[in-house]
Amino acid sequence: MRCPFCSHEASQVKDSRPTEDGSAIRRRRQCEDCGARFTTFERIQLRELTVVKSQSRREPFDRTKLERSVAIALRKRPVPPERIDKLLSSIQRQLETSGESEVSSSTIGEMVMNALKALDTVAYIRFASVYKDFREARDFEEFAGTVAEAARE
């Protein structure tokens, strides 16, 4: 494992333990060159997934991209990191067990929207603003109105 601080190739594993939901192994490592400590996660990957983007472009599924977009939506929201990781693992597991090796980016977007809707309304609206490409304040108002109506029901 390459050190994120000095890029040295070798590191020692100091501690390994499963995550709370058991979906990954958390490893504390120490660089053999600079001595810096860092954490890595090892996850099960059931199948190789390809994401079909707009205009039929294809690229490998990248969990870190999914993590970044969800983290942006949840920035400064009172959601524990364990819940976020569980949400991400759930989406990834659904994609891997779907039986398909190719999945559209819109399918992933809808899955994230549904998960965020149940987790945090503000994050749901934030994610929707990018995913649905809101252009004006009116777009926010209309979408937030539909969210508010659904919450009352």
C-alpha positions in Angstrom: 0.0 0.0 0.0 1.5 3.3 -1.1 1.9 5.9 1.7 -0.4 8.9 1.0 2.1 11.3 2.6 5.5 10.3 1.0 4.4 7.8 -1.7 6.7 5.1 -0.3 5.6 1.6 -1.5 5.9 -0.3 1.8 3.8 0.0 5.0 3.1 -2.3 8.0 -0.4 -3.2 9.2 -0.6 -2.2 12.9 -4.2 -3.1 13.5 -7.1 -4.8 11.6 -10.7 -5.0 12.6 -14.1 -5.3 10.9 -16.3 -2.3 10.5 -19.4 -2.0 12.6 -21.7 -3.5 9.9 -19.1 -6.1 9.0 -19.0 -5.0 5.3 -15.3 -4.1 5.3 -12.0 -4.6 7.2 -10.4 -1.4 8.6 -6.6 -1.5 8.7 -4.3 1.0 10.5 -1.0 1.2 8.6 2.3 2.8 9.3 4.7 3.8 6.5 8.1 2.1 6.8 9.8 5.2 5.4 8.3 8.4 7.0 6.5 6.7 9.9 3.1 8.3 9.1 0.0 6.4 10.1 -3.1 6.1 7.9 -6.2 3.9 7.5 -7.3 1.7 4.6 -10.5 -0.2 4.1 -10.8 -3.6 2.4 -14.3 -4.3 0.9 -15.8 -7.3 -0.8 -16.5 -6.7 -4.5 -18.9 -9.2 -5.9 -18.6 -8.2 -9.6 -17.0 -5.6 -11.8 -19.5 -2.9 -12.6 -19.5 -0.6 -15.5 -21.4 2.7 -15.3 -23.1 3.8 -18.6 -22.9 7.6 -18.6 -24.7 10.1 -20.9 -24.0 9.6 -24.6 -23.2 5.9 -23.9 -19.8 6.6 -22.4 -18.7 3.8 -20.1 -16.4 3.8 -17.1 -15.7 1.4 -14.2 -17.8 1.9 -11.1 -15.8 3.9 -8.5 -17.1 3.9 -5.0 -15.0 7.0 -4.1 -17.0 9.1 -6.6 -20.2 7.9 -4.9 -18.7 8.7 -1.5 -17.7 12.2 -2.7 -21.1 13.1 -4.1 -22.9 11.9 -1.0 -20.4 13.7 1.3 -21.0 16.9 -0.5 -24.8 16.5 -0.1 -24.3 15.7 3.6 -21.7 18.4 4.4 -22.4 19.9 7.8 -25.4 17.7 8.4 -25.8 15.8 11.7 -25.4 12.3 10.2 -22.9 9.9 11.8 -20.2 8.5 9.5 -21.4 5.0 10.2 -24.8 5.7 8.7 -23.1 7.2 5.6 -20.9 4.2 5.2 -23.9 1.9 5.6 -25.8 3.9 3.0 -22.9 3.6 0.5 -22.4 -0.1 1.2 -26.1 -0.7 0.7 -26.1 1.0 -2.7 -23.0 -0.8 -3.8 -24.4 -4.1 -2.7 -27.7 -3.5 -4.5 -25.7 -2.7 -7.7 -23.5 -5.8 -7.4 -26.3 -8.2 -6.7 -28.6 -6.8 -9.4 -27.2 -9.4 -11.9 -26.2 -6.7 -14.4 -22.6 -5.9 -15.2 -23.6 -2.5 -16.6 -25.7 0.1 -14.8 -26.8 3.5 -15.9 -25.6 6.6 -14.0 -29.3 7.6 -13.8 -30.1 4.4 -11.9 -27.3 5.1 -9.4 -28.6 8.7 -9.1 -32.1 7.5 -8.3 -30.8 5.0 -5.7 -28.8 7.8 -4.0 -31.8 10.1 -4.1 -34.0 7.4 -2.4 -31.4 6.7 0.2 -30.9 10.4 1.0 -34.6 11.0 1.2 -34.9 8.5 4.0 -31.7 9.7 5.7 -31.7 13.5 5.6 -34.1 15.9 3.8 -31.7 18.7 3.3 -29.1 16.4 1.8 -31.8 15.0 -0.4 -32.6 18.4 -1.8 -28.9 19.3 -2.2 -28.2 16.1 -4.1 -31.4 16.6 -6.2 -30.3 20.2 -7.1 -27.2 18.8 -8.9 -28.7 15.5 -10.1 -31.8 17.2 -11.6 -29.8 20.2 -12.8 -31.8 23.0 -11.1 -31.3 26.2 -13.1 -33.2 28.8 -11.1 -34.4 29.4 -7.5 -37.9 28.5 -8.7 -36.7 25.0 -9.4 -35.6 24.7 -5.7 -38.8 26.1 -4.5 -40.9 23.7 -6.5 -38.8 20.6 -5.5 -38.7 21.6 -1.8 -42.5 22.1 -2.0 -43.0 18.5 -3.2 -40.7 17.3 -0.5 -42.6 19.2 2.2 -45.9 17.9 0.9 -44.6 14.3 0.9 -43.4 14.8 4.5 -46.9 15.9 5.6 -48.6 12.8 4.2 
